[in-house]
Amino acid sequence: MAYTVTKLKDYSPTTLDTAAKELLRALDQEATAIRNEPDWKAFRDRWMARKNGVLTQVNDLWLKTAPKEAKRNVGQRVNELKKAAEQTIEAALQQIEAKAVLSRLIGDRLDVTLPGISRPIGAEHPVIKASNDMVGVFRNLGFSVQEGPEIETDYYNFESLNFPPNHPARDTQDTLFIANQQSKPLREQLLLRTHTSPVQIRTMEKIKPPIRIVIPGKVYRNDPPDASHSPMFHQIEGLAVDTNITFGDLKGTLDHAMKAFFGSSVKTSFRPSFFPFTEPSAELLVSCFVCGGSGRRGSDPCRPCKQTGWIEILGCGMVDPNVFEFVKHNGYEPSKVSGFAFGMGADRIALLKYGVDDLQLFFQNDVRFLSQFA
Ligand SMILES: [Zn+2]
């Protein structure tokens, strides 16, 4: 039964005491029952509301009706009760606020026995890792890294690299051309670069000799995917041009690079070859680092070197003077400068380095496979 204010039967101190005690007991009881902020607001309004709040009623029913001689005494009591009510209301508010903070803290509590959230750390793709390692070898030799667009013009991809107009590499069988460009002159037609070599010309147009650059990047050819082919793959090329570069510089540089990359025990060997943009041209082979050059692993034939004891790594040669003709306006006078260039497949390097026998594994994005190399 909720407390209600009733008229006093007289204004004696005893009666006042009893009525005040009853009121304070009700105040305390109601304060104890408060659970949340809406409870507290209702409590505050019930006691303090100007219109018809408990204390207003006390004022009306006890003080206003008191005879003159009792007014002072009753007034003092009513003031004490008002103060007590204010304090109780204030204390009740503090209590529910403290309770809210506490329950928030409990909600935020960490259960240290729960398993942690694992965030796998990313790692370089094995092809990129092998490429970066090889690029690092040449950077240590003073080569700087250059990059270029993957969509190229016929001019940079073929013409300026001394590919004759009817060279088989220009055939759509090998090259992925961008569609609907028949109205453009041939040299402006766009294609997906088939090698990183266009960056050699682009760099020589920008930077006067001497230069030493290494060029990593993606290239594209119209090859169906199989264990050793992919329509997208990665190359690393290099170019050094100065006034007195010889084939001896080429051999010394590449021999050092192969030892730095595959291990100091590998031997190198050069075989004559042909590329449109180098003359003379060669293929570089390294002695097989799997079988040590014997062609056999125990009683089994060695697969990486196909039992020959040698593995083909890259193509290279002295820059054909015809290539310098395209950039002679920037200081590459064919009679004054000479240089060497080389190019290799970064994917092939990765296959060899990590002993993987199917190129497709690198591009299937199976994390179980890729994470072995992280
Ligand atoms: Zn071998």
Residues whose N, C-alpha, C, O or C-beta is under 5 A from the ligand:
A	BS01	ZN	C288 V290 C291 G295 C302 C305 G309
